[in-house]
Amino acid sequence: MWRDPEVREALAAWEFGQVSRLVRQRGSLRQDDMAQLTGLSQAFLSMIESGARRLTSIDKIIQFLAGLGTPADLVSLPLPRSEVRSTGESLPEPLTDELDPSLPWTANRMVTALNDAAGGVSVERREFLGVTGFALTEYVRHWGSAEAEPFIRNGAGGRISDSLLGNLQGTTDELRIMDASAGSGSLTEMGEAHLGLLKRIVKQASYSEATGRALAAIVADTATQTGWFAFDSGQHNTARKYFLGALRAAKASGDARLGAGALSYLAIHGYSTGAPQDAVEAARGARERVKGLGTPFLEAMLLTRQARGHAKLGEREATLTALGKAAELCAQGRSEHDPRWLYWINEGEIHGQAGSCHLDLGDSRRAADSLVQAHRALSPTDLRTRGLVLSRAASAQIRGGDAEAGAATAHAAIDLAEQLDSARLTEHVHDVVGELTLFSDAPYARDLLERAATLAG
Protein backbone atom coordinates (compact mmCIF):
# COMPACT_ATOMS: atom_id res chain seq x y z
CA MET A 1 0.00 0.00 0.00
CA TRP A 2 2.78 2.45 0.93
CA ARG A 3 4.45 1.81 -2.45
CA ASP A 4 1.27 2.87 -4.26
CA PRO A 5 2.03 6.07 -6.29
CA GLU A 6 -1.34 7.65 -5.42
CA VAL A 7 -0.81 7.11 -1.70
CA ARG A 8 2.71 8.55 -1.88
CA GLU A 9 1.52 11.54 -3.87
CA ALA A 10 -1.26 12.28 -1.36
CA LEU A 11 1.22 12.01 1.51
CA ALA A 12 3.69 14.33 -0.19
CA ALA A 13 0.92 16.91 -0.71
CA TRP A 14 -0.34 16.53 2.89
CA GLU A 15 -3.77 15.64 1.54
CA PHE A 16 -4.71 13.58 4.56
CA GLY A 17 -8.36 13.19 3.59
CA GLN A 18 -7.22 11.51 0.38
CA VAL A 19 -4.66 9.45 2.31
CA SER A 20 -7.43 8.21 4.61
CA ARG A 21 -9.68 7.30 1.70
CA LEU A 22 -6.91 5.54 -0.26
CA VAL A 23 -5.69 3.56 2.75
CA ARG A 24 -9.26 2.39 3.41
CA GLN A 25 -9.74 1.35 -0.19
CA ARG A 26 -6.36 -0.40 -0.52
CA GLY A 27 -6.70 -2.10 2.84
CA SER A 28 -10.43 -2.96 2.63
CA LEU A 29 -11.07 -1.02 5.83
CA ARG A 30 -14.14 0.77 7.15
CA GLN A 31 -14.01 4.25 8.67
CA ASP A 32 -14.68 2.60 12.03
CA ASP A 33 -11.52 0.52 11.51
CA MET A 34 -9.59 3.70 10.70
CA ALA A 35 -10.93 5.31 13.87
CA GLN A 36 -9.70 2.34 15.92
CA LEU A 37 -6.24 2.60 14.36
CA THR A 38 -5.78 6.35 14.60
CA GLY A 39 -7.78 7.33 17.68
CA LEU A 40 -9.64 9.95 15.63
CA SER A 41 -13.42 9.74 15.59
CA GLN A 42 -15.25 8.18 12.66
CA ALA A 43 -17.23 11.39 12.17
CA PHE A 44 -14.04 13.45 12.03
CA LEU A 45 -12.44 11.06 9.53
CA SER A 46 -15.59 11.26 7.41
CA MET A 47 -15.34 15.05 7.33
CA ILE A 48 -11.65 15.14 6.37
CA GLU A 49 -12.29 12.61 3.60
CA SER A 50 -15.17 14.72 2.26
CA GLY A 51 -13.16 17.94 2.52
CA ALA A 52 -15.47 19.47 5.14
CA ARG A 53 -12.57 19.56 7.63
CA ARG A 54 -8.79 19.60 7.25
CA LEU A 55 -6.24 17.91 9.44
CA THR A 56 -3.97 20.78 10.50
CA SER A 57 -2.85 20.07 14.09
CA ILE A 58 0.68 18.59 14.08
CA ASP A 59 -0.18 16.40 17.07
CA LYS A 60 -3.20 14.98 15.26
CA ILE A 61 -1.28 14.54 12.01
CA ILE A 62 1.36 12.51 13.85
CA GLN A 63 -1.37 10.57 15.66
CA PHE A 64 -3.09 9.85 12.33
CA LEU A 65 0.06 8.78 10.46
CA ALA A 66 1.54 6.80 13.34
CA GLY A 67 -1.76 4.97 13.84
CA LEU A 68 -1.70 3.88 10.22
CA GLY A 69 1.89 2.69 10.54
CA THR A 70 3.16 5.15 7.93
CA PRO A 71 6.86 4.58 7.14
CA ALA A 72 8.86 7.47 8.61
CA ASP A 73 10.83 7.95 5.38
CA LEU A 74 7.64 8.95 3.53
CA VAL A 75 6.88 12.01 5.66
CA SER A 76 8.94 14.88 7.02
CA LEU A 77 7.65 14.46 10.57
CA PRO A 78 9.18 12.76 13.64
CA LEU A 79 6.98 9.68 13.74
CA PRO A 80 7.48 7.32 16.70
CA ARG A 81 9.74 4.45 15.74
CA SER A 82 9.30 0.82 16.78
CA GLU A 83 10.98 -2.54 16.50
CA VAL A 84 9.09 -5.54 15.19
CA ARG A 85 9.03 -9.03 16.61
CA SER A 86 9.38 -11.98 14.26
CA THR A 87 5.61 -12.36 14.58
CA GLY A 88 5.12 -8.88 13.12
CA GLU A 89 3.91 -7.42 16.43
CA SER A 90 5.27 -3.95 17.26
CA LEU A 91 7.43 -3.53 20.36
CA PRO A 92 7.40 -0.35 22.45
CA GLU A 93 10.30 1.99 21.82
CA PRO A 94 12.83 1.97 24.69
CA LEU A 95 12.83 5.01 26.96
CA THR A 96 15.90 7.17 27.50
CA ASP A 97 17.84 6.50 30.70
CA GLU A 98 16.65 9.73 32.29
CA LEU A 99 12.98 8.87 31.72
CA ASP A 100 13.01 5.11 32.35
CA PRO A 101 10.53 4.52 35.22
CA SER A 102 12.51 1.53 36.51
CA LEU A 103 15.43 3.80 37.49
CA PRO A 104 15.43 5.77 40.79
CA TRP A 105 12.79 8.50 40.92
CA THR A 106 15.03 11.50 41.50
CA ALA A 107 14.43 15.24 41.38
CA ASN A 108 16.69 15.51 38.33
CA ARG A 109 14.62 12.97 36.40
CA MET A 110 11.46 14.82 37.38
CA VAL A 111 12.85 18.05 35.91
CA THR A 112 14.05 16.16 32.80
CA ALA A 113 10.55 14.79 32.24
CA LEU A 114 9.03 18.27 32.52
CA ASN A 115 11.67 19.75 30.21
CA ASP A 116 10.83 16.99 27.75
CA ALA A 117 7.15 17.94 27.80
CA ALA A 118 7.98 21.59 27.19
CA GLY A 119 10.36 20.78 24.34
CA GLY A 120 13.49 21.21 26.41
CA VAL A 121 15.27 18.27 24.75
CA SER A 122 15.70 17.37 21.10
CA VAL A 123 12.88 15.98 18.98
CA GLU A 124 14.77 12.72 18.44
CA ARG A 125 14.96 12.10 22.19
CA ARG A 126 11.43 13.25 22.87
CA GLU A 127 10.08 10.76 20.36
CA PHE A 128 11.39 7.91 22.51
CA LEU A 129 8.67 8.79 25.01
CA GLY A 130 5.81 7.61 22.81
CA VAL A 131 4.06 5.80 25.66
CA THR A 132 2.40 2.58 24.62
CA GLY A 133 0.14 0.64 26.95
CA PHE A 134 3.17 -1.39 28.02
CA ALA A 135 5.18 1.69 29.05
CA LEU A 136 2.20 3.27 30.81
CA THR A 137 1.71 0.11 32.87
CA GLU A 138 5.38 0.31 33.84
CA TYR A 139 4.97 3.93 34.92
CA VAL A 140 1.95 3.07 37.04
CA ARG A 141 3.70 0.10 38.62
CA HIS A 142 6.89 1.98 39.52
CA TRP A 143 4.97 5.04 40.72
CA GLY A 144 3.20 2.77 43.17
CA SER A 145 6.24 0.81 44.38
CA ALA A 146 9.44 2.84 43.82
CA GLU A 147 11.08 4.88 46.55
CA ALA A 148 11.60 8.58 45.85
CA GLU A 149 14.77 10.29 46.99
CA PRO A 150 14.38 12.99 49.69
CA PHE A 151 13.46 16.29 48.03
CA ILE A 152 15.88 18.67 49.73
CA ARG A 153 18.44 21.24 48.61
CA ASN A 154 21.04 23.07 50.68
CA GLY A 155 22.52 25.42 48.11
CA ALA A 156 23.41 29.05 47.80
CA GLY A 157 19.89 30.07 46.80
CA GLY A 158 17.48 31.80 49.17
CA ARG A 159 15.22 29.79 51.45
CA ILE A 160 11.64 29.28 50.30
CA SER A 161 9.05 30.90 52.55
CA ASP A 162 5.54 29.66 53.28
CA SER A 163 4.12 32.83 51.71
CA LEU A 164 5.96 32.11 48.45
CA LEU A 165 4.57 28.58 48.41
CA GLY A 166 1.08 29.99 48.97
CA ASN A 167 1.43 32.45 46.09
CA LEU A 168 2.77 29.77 43.75
CA GLN A 169 -0.15 27.46 44.56
CA GLY A 170 -2.56 30.38 44.22
CA THR A 171 -1.39 31.02 40.65
CA THR A 172 -2.06 27.39 39.72
CA ASP A 173 -5.51 27.58 41.33
CA GLU A 174 -6.37 30.75 39.38
CA LEU A 175 -5.33 29.14 36.08
CA ARG A 176 -7.56 26.16 36.89
CA ILE A 177 -10.56 28.45 37.47
CA MET A 178 -9.87 30.38 34.25
CA ASP A 179 -9.82 27.13 32.30
CA ALA A 180 -13.18 25.94 33.63
CA SER A 181 -14.95 29.15 32.66
CA ALA A 182 -13.19 30.16 29.44
CA GLY A 183 -11.44 27.10 27.98
CA SER A 184 -7.75 26.40 27.60
CA GLY A 185 -7.03 29.07 24.97
CA SER A 186 -3.61 30.53 25.74
CA LEU A 187 -3.45 28.84 29.14
CA THR A 188 -0.98 26.20 27.95
CA GLU A 189 1.66 28.90 27.48
CA MET A 190 0.76 30.47 30.82
CA GLY A 191 0.97 27.09 32.56
CA GLU A 192 4.33 26.42 30.93
CA ALA A 193 5.62 29.82 32.07
CA HIS A 194 4.50 29.17 35.65
CA LEU A 195 6.02 25.70 35.52
CA GLY A 196 9.26 27.21 34.22
CA LEU A 197 9.45 29.41 37.31
CA LEU A 198 8.78 26.42 39.55
CA LYS A 199 11.55 24.41 37.88
CA ARG A 200 14.04 27.24 38.42
CA ILE A 201 13.08 27.41 42.08
CA VAL A 202 13.54 23.63 42.37
CA LYS A 203 17.05 23.88 40.91
CA GLN A 204 18.24 27.13 42.50
CA ALA A 205 16.52 27.71 45.86
CA SER A 206 17.32 26.11 49.21
CA TYR A 207 14.68 24.15 51.08
CA SER A 208 14.16 21.56 53.78
CA GLU A 209 12.65 18.18 53.05
CA ALA A 210 9.21 19.30 54.28
CA THR A 211 9.31 22.44 52.13
CA GLY A 212 10.64 20.39 49.22
CA ARG A 213 7.65 18.08 49.41
CA ALA A 214 5.30 21.07 49.41
CA LEU A 215 7.13 22.52 46.41
CA ALA A 216 6.97 19.19 44.54
CA ALA A 217 3.22 19.06 45.22
CA ILE A 218 2.76 22.46 43.54
CA VAL A 219 4.90 21.27 40.60
CA ALA A 220 2.75 18.13 40.28
CA ASP A 221 -0.49 20.11 40.37
CA THR A 222 0.81 22.68 37.86
CA ALA A 223 2.18 20.04 35.48
CA THR A 224 -1.14 18.18 35.57
CA GLN A 225 -3.06 21.37 34.83
CA THR A 226 -0.68 22.39 32.05
CA GLY A 227 -1.09 18.95 30.53
CA TRP A 228 -4.84 19.39 30.71
CA PHE A 229 -4.62 22.79 29.01
CA ALA A 230 -2.57 21.18 26.23
CA PHE A 231 -5.05 18.32 25.91
CA ASP A 232 -8.03 20.67 25.68
CA SER A 233 -6.14 22.53 22.96
CA GLY A 234 -5.69 19.33 20.93
CA GLN A 235 -1.97 18.84 21.79
CA HIS A 236 -2.35 15.22 22.86
CA ASN A 237 1.28 14.10 22.76
CA THR A 238 2.43 17.13 24.74
CA ALA A 239 -0.34 16.59 27.28
CA ARG A 240 0.65 12.98 27.90
CA LYS A 241 4.24 14.00 28.61
CA TYR A 242 3.13 16.61 31.12
CA PHE A 243 0.98 14.03 32.91
CA LEU A 244 3.97 11.69 33.19
CA GLY A 245 6.11 14.54 34.52
CA ALA A 246 3.35 15.33 37.01
CA LEU A 247 3.38 11.70 38.15
CA ARG A 248 7.09 12.01 38.96
CA ALA A 249 6.56 15.27 40.85
CA ALA A 250 3.68 13.70 42.78
CA LYS A 251 6.00 10.88 43.82
CA ALA A 252 8.50 13.43 45.13
CA SER A 253 5.73 15.17 47.09
CA GLY A 254 4.69 11.98 48.84
CA ASP A 255 1.02 12.76 48.09
CA ALA A 256 -0.61 9.77 46.39
CA ARG A 257 -3.70 11.87 45.67
CA LEU A 258 -1.74 14.09 43.28
CA GLY A 259 -0.40 11.05 41.47
CA ALA A 260 -3.95 9.71 41.20
CA GLY A 261 -4.96 13.05 39.70
CA ALA A 262 -2.27 12.80 37.02
CA LEU A 263 -3.32 9.22 36.26
CA SER A 264 -6.95 10.29 35.96
CA TYR A 265 -5.95 12.63 33.13
CA LEU A 266 -3.86 9.89 31.52
CA ALA A 267 -7.06 7.83 31.64
CA ILE A 268 -8.95 10.60 29.82
CA HIS A 269 -6.11 10.72 27.29
CA GLY A 270 -6.42 6.96 26.81
CA TYR A 271 -10.15 6.69 26.19
CA SER A 272 -10.12 9.83 24.04
CA THR A 273 -7.30 8.76 21.71
CA GLY A 274 -8.16 5.14 20.95
CA ALA A 275 -6.40 3.46 23.90
CA PRO A 276 -9.26 2.62 26.31
CA GLN A 277 -7.35 -0.21 28.00
CA ASP A 278 -4.78 2.40 29.07
CA ALA A 279 -7.63 4.32 30.69
CA VAL A 280 -8.71 1.27 32.65
CA GLU A 281 -5.16 0.49 33.80
CA ALA A 282 -4.37 4.09 34.78
CA ALA A 283 -7.58 4.47 36.80
CA ARG A 284 -7.15 1.08 38.48
CA GLY A 285 -3.56 1.85 39.41
CA ALA A 286 -4.59 5.18 40.90
CA ARG A 287 -7.45 3.62 42.88
CA GLU A 288 -5.10 1.03 44.34
CA ARG A 289 -2.79 3.74 45.70
CA VAL A 290 -5.52 5.90 47.31
CA LYS A 291 -7.39 2.97 48.81
CA GLY A 292 -7.86 3.57 52.52
CA LEU A 293 -7.15 7.31 52.42
CA GLY A 294 -10.79 8.21 53.03
CA THR A 295 -11.28 10.09 49.75
CA PRO A 296 -14.72 9.12 48.40
CA PHE A 297 -14.90 11.91 45.81
CA LEU A 298 -11.45 11.10 44.44
CA GLU A 299 -12.29 7.41 44.20
CA ALA A 300 -15.63 8.23 42.54
CA MET A 301 -13.87 10.34 39.92
CA LEU A 302 -11.37 7.57 39.20
CA LEU A 303 -14.19 5.05 38.84
CA THR A 304 -15.89 7.21 36.22
CA ARG A 305 -12.62 7.31 34.24
CA GLN A 306 -12.33 3.55 34.51
CA ALA A 307 -15.96 3.19 33.42
CA ARG A 308 -15.29 5.28 30.30
CA GLY A 309 -12.48 2.90 29.36
CA HIS A 310 -14.67 -0.15 29.90
CA ALA A 311 -17.44 1.43 27.81
CA LYS A 312 -15.08 2.14 24.91
CA LEU A 313 -14.06 -1.53 25.10
CA GLY A 314 -17.73 -2.60 25.00
CA GLU A 315 -17.54 -4.10 28.51
CA ARG A 316 -21.08 -3.35 29.67
CA GLU A 317 -21.10 -5.15 33.02
CA ALA A 318 -17.75 -3.69 34.11
CA THR A 319 -18.94 -0.22 33.03
CA LEU A 320 -22.17 -0.37 35.01
CA THR A 321 -20.41 -1.79 38.08
CA ALA A 322 -17.87 1.06 38.08
CA LEU A 323 -20.59 3.68 37.59
CA GLY A 324 -22.67 2.21 40.42
CA LYS A 325 -19.71 2.34 42.82
CA ALA A 326 -18.94 5.92 41.75
CA ALA A 327 -22.52 7.02 42.49
CA GLU A 328 -22.43 5.35 45.92
CA LEU A 329 -19.17 7.06 46.84
CA CYS A 330 -20.38 10.45 45.62
CA ALA A 331 -23.51 10.06 47.74
CA GLN A 332 -21.30 9.76 50.85
CA GLY A 333 -20.33 13.40 50.46
CA ARG A 334 -16.95 15.07 50.33
CA SER A 335 -14.38 14.03 52.93
CA GLU A 336 -11.86 16.28 54.63
CA HIS A 337 -9.22 14.08 52.97
CA ASP A 338 -10.52 14.68 49.44
CA PRO A 339 -8.14 17.05 47.61
CA ARG A 340 -9.38 20.62 47.29
CA TRP A 341 -8.47 20.70 43.58
CA LEU A 342 -11.27 18.18 43.05
CA TYR A 343 -13.95 20.78 43.74
CA TRP A 344 -15.69 20.07 40.43
CA ILE A 345 -16.80 16.51 41.23
CA ASN A 346 -20.52 16.48 41.95
CA GLU A 347 -23.71 14.68 40.98
CA GLY A 348 -23.75 16.43 37.61
CA GLU A 349 -20.29 15.14 36.74
CA ILE A 350 -21.29 11.56 37.64
CA HIS A 351 -24.44 11.80 35.50
CA GLY A 352 -22.39 13.25 32.63
CA GLN A 353 -19.86 10.43 32.69
CA ALA A 354 -22.65 7.87 32.95
CA GLY A 355 -24.34 9.37 29.91
CA SER A 356 -21.12 9.24 27.92
CA CYS A 357 -20.68 5.59 28.88
CA HIS A 358 -24.24 4.71 27.81
CA LEU A 359 -23.59 6.49 24.52
CA ASP A 360 -20.48 4.40 23.87
CA LEU A 361 -22.41 1.24 24.78
CA GLY A 362 -25.10 2.09 22.22
CA ASP A 363 -27.89 2.84 24.70
CA SER A 364 -29.02 6.20 23.31
CA ARG A 365 -32.12 6.57 25.47
CA ARG A 366 -30.30 6.04 28.79
CA ALA A 367 -27.48 8.28 27.55
CA ALA A 368 -29.89 11.12 26.78
CA ASP A 369 -31.62 10.79 30.17
CA SER A 370 -28.32 10.86 32.09
CA LEU A 371 -26.96 13.78 30.10
CA VAL A 372 -30.10 15.85 30.67
CA GLN A 373 -29.76 15.22 34.42
CA ALA A 374 -26.10 16.19 34.22
CA HIS A 375 -26.83 19.49 32.51
CA ARG A 376 -29.39 20.39 35.16
CA ALA A 377 -26.97 19.63 38.01
CA LEU A 378 -23.82 21.26 36.65
CA SER A 379 -22.63 24.67 37.81
CA PRO A 380 -23.72 27.48 35.44
CA THR A 381 -20.14 28.77 35.46
CA ASP A 382 -18.65 25.50 34.16
CA LEU A 383 -19.29 26.39 30.54
CA ARG A 384 -17.04 23.84 28.87
CA THR A 385 -18.42 20.82 30.75
CA ARG A 386 -21.96 21.98 30.01
CA GLY A 387 -21.02 22.34 26.34
CA LEU A 388 -19.52 18.84 26.24
CA VAL A 389 -22.59 17.39 27.94
CA LEU A 390 -24.88 19.13 25.44
CA SER A 391 -22.86 17.89 22.46
CA ARG A 392 -23.06 14.31 23.73
CA ALA A 393 -26.77 14.72 24.46
CA ALA A 394 -27.24 15.87 20.86
CA SER A 395 -25.48 12.73 19.63
CA ALA A 396 -27.70 10.59 21.85
CA GLN A 397 -30.85 12.22 20.46
CA ILE A 398 -29.69 11.82 16.86
CA ARG A 399 -28.77 8.17 17.36
CA GLY A 400 -32.05 7.61 19.16
CA GLY A 401 -33.98 8.75 16.08
CA ASP A 402 -34.83 12.36 16.95
CA ALA A 403 -32.44 14.25 14.67
CA GLU A 404 -34.37 17.52 14.91
CA ALA A 405 -34.13 17.57 18.71
CA GLY A 406 -30.45 16.67 18.40
CA ALA A 407 -29.89 19.64 16.09
CA ALA A 408 -31.57 21.97 18.59
CA THR A 409 -29.38 20.65 21.40
CA ALA A 410 -26.31 21.03 19.19
CA HIS A 411 -27.21 24.71 18.66
CA ALA A 412 -27.14 25.13 22.46
CA ALA A 413 -23.71 23.47 22.54
CA ILE A 414 -22.47 25.89 19.86
CA ASP A 415 -23.79 28.81 21.93
CA LEU A 416 -21.30 27.77 24.61
CA ALA A 417 -18.49 26.81 22.21
CA GLU A 418 -18.61 30.35 20.78
CA GLN A 419 -17.89 31.73 24.26
CA LEU A 420 -14.94 29.42 24.88
CA ASP A 421 -11.51 28.72 23.47
CA SER A 422 -11.58 24.92 23.64
CA ALA A 423 -10.45 22.79 20.70
CA ARG A 424 -11.85 19.76 22.49
CA LEU A 425 -15.37 21.16 22.70
CA THR A 426 -15.19 22.37 19.10
CA GLU A 427 -14.22 18.89 17.94
CA HIS A 428 -17.15 17.38 19.86
CA VAL A 429 -19.51 19.81 18.16
CA HIS A 430 -18.10 18.94 14.74
CA ASP A 431 -18.55 15.25 15.55
CA VAL A 432 -22.26 15.92 16.17
CA VAL A 433 -22.48 17.82 12.89
CA GLY A 434 -20.93 14.83 11.13
CA GLU A 435 -23.76 12.67 12.47
CA LEU A 436 -26.31 15.03 10.88
CA THR A 437 -24.88 14.77 7.37
CA LEU A 438 -27.43 12.04 6.59
CA PHE A 439 -30.17 14.62 7.21
CA SER A 440 -28.50 17.47 5.32
CA ASP A 441 -31.62 18.12 3.21
CA ALA A 442 -33.69 18.96 6.30
CA PRO A 443 -33.87 22.70 7.14
CA TYR A 444 -32.87 22.16 10.78
CA ALA A 445 -29.75 20.25 9.67
CA ARG A 446 -28.79 22.85 7.05
CA ASP A 447 -29.04 25.63 9.62
CA LEU A 448 -26.76 23.74 12.00
CA LEU A 449 -24.25 22.81 9.29
CA GLU A 450 -23.99 26.44 8.18
CA ARG A 451 -23.52 27.66 11.73
CA ALA A 452 -20.95 25.00 12.64
CA ALA A 453 -18.91 25.88 9.54
CA THR A 454 -18.09 29.23 11.16
CA LEU A 455 -16.89 27.60 14.39
CA ALA A 456 -13.09 27.55 14.49
CA GLY A 457 -11.53 24.14 14.82
Residue, then its C-alpha position, 0 to 999 in steps of 0.5 A: m500500500w505504501r508503495d502505491p504512487e497515489v498514496r505517496e503523492a497524497l502524503a507528499a501533498w499533505e492531503f490527509g483526507q485523500v490518504s485516509r480514503l486511499v488507505r481504506q480502499r487499498g486495505s479494505l477497511r471501514q471508517d470505524d476501523m480507521a478510527q480504531l487505528t488512529g484514535l480519531s473519531q469516525a465522524f471526524l475522519s468522514m469530514i476530512e475525507s469529504g473535505a469538510r474539515r482539514l487535518t492541521s494540528i501537528d499532534k493529530i497529524i502525527q497521531f493519524l500517520a503513526g496509527l496507520g503505521t506510515p513509514a517514517d521515510l515517507v513524511s517529514l515528521p518525527l513519527p514514533r519508531s518501533e521494533v518488530r518481533s518476528t511475529g510482526e507485532s510492534l514492540p514499544e520503543p525503549l525510553t531514554d535513561e533519564l525517563d526510564p521509570s525503573l530507574p530511581w525517581t530522583a528530582n533531576r529525572m522529574v525536571t528532565a521529564l518536565n523539560d521533555a514535555a515543554g520541548g526542552v530536549s531534542v525531537e529525536r529524544r522526545e520521540f522515545l517517550g511515545v508511551t504505549g500501553f506497556a510503558l504506561t503500565e510500567y509507569v503506574r507500577h513503579w509510581g506505586s512501588a518505587e522509593a523517591e529520593p528525599f526532596i531537599r536542597n542546601g545550596a546558595g539560593g534563598r530559602i523558600s518561605d511559606s508565603l511564596l509557596g502559597n502564592l505559587q499554589g494560588t497562581t495554579d488555582e487561578l489558572r484552573i478556574m480560568d480554564a473551567s470558565a473560558g477554555s484552555g485558549s492561551l493557558t498552555e503557554m501560561g501554565e508552561a511559564h508558571l512551571g518554568l518558574l517552579k523548575r528554576i526554584v527547584k534547581q536554584a533555591s534552598y529548602s528543607e525536606a518538608t518544604g521540598r515536598a510542598l514545592a513538589a506538590i505544587v509542581a505536580d499540580t501545575a504540570t497536571q493542569t498544564g497537561w490538561f490545558a494542552f489536551d483541551s487545545g488538541q496537543h495530545n502528545t504534549a499533554r501525555k508527557y506533562f501528565l507523566g512529569a506530574l506523576r514524577a513530581a507527585k512521587a517526590s511530594g509523597d502525596a498519592r492523591l496528586g499522582a492519582g490526579a495525574l493518572s486520571y488525566l492519563a485515563i482521559h487521554g487513553y479513552s479519548t485517543g483510541a487506547p481505552q485499556d490504558a484508561v482502565e489500567a491508569a484508573r485502576g492503578a490510581r485507585e489502588r494507591v488511594k485505597g484507605l485514604g478516606t477520599p470518596f470523591l477522588e475514588a468516585m472520579l477515578l471510577t468514572r474514568q475507569a468506566r469510560g475505558h470499559a465502555k469504549l471496550g464494550e464491557r457493559e457489566a464492568t462499566l455499570t459496576a464502576l458507575g454504580k460504585a462511583a454514584e455510591l461514593c459520591a452520595q457519601g459526600r466530600s471528605e476532609h481528605d478529598p483534595r481541594w483541587l477536586y472541587w468540580i466533582n458532583e452529581g452532575e459530573i457523575h451523570g455526565q460520565a454515565g451518559s457518555c458511557h451509555l452512549d459508547l455502549g449504544d444505549s441512546r435513550r439512557a445516555a440522553d436521560s443521564l446527560v439531561q440530568a447532568h446538565r441540570a446539576l452542573s454549575p452554570t459557570d462551568l461552561r465547557t463541561r456543560g457544552l460537552v454534555l450538550s454535544r453528547a446529548a445531541s449525539a444521543q438524540i440523533r442516534g435515538g432517532d430524533a435528529e431535529a431535537g439533536a440539532a436543537t441541542a447542538h445549537a445550544a452546545i455551539d452557543l457555549a463553544e462560541q464563548l470558549d476557546s476549547a479545541r476539544l469542545t469544538e471537535h465534539v460539536h463537529d462530531v455531532v455535525g458529522e452525524l447530521t450529514l445524513f439529514s442534510d436536506a432537512p432545514y434544521a440540519r442545514d441551519l446547524l451545518e452552516r452555523a458550525a462551519t463558522l466555528a473555528g476548529 
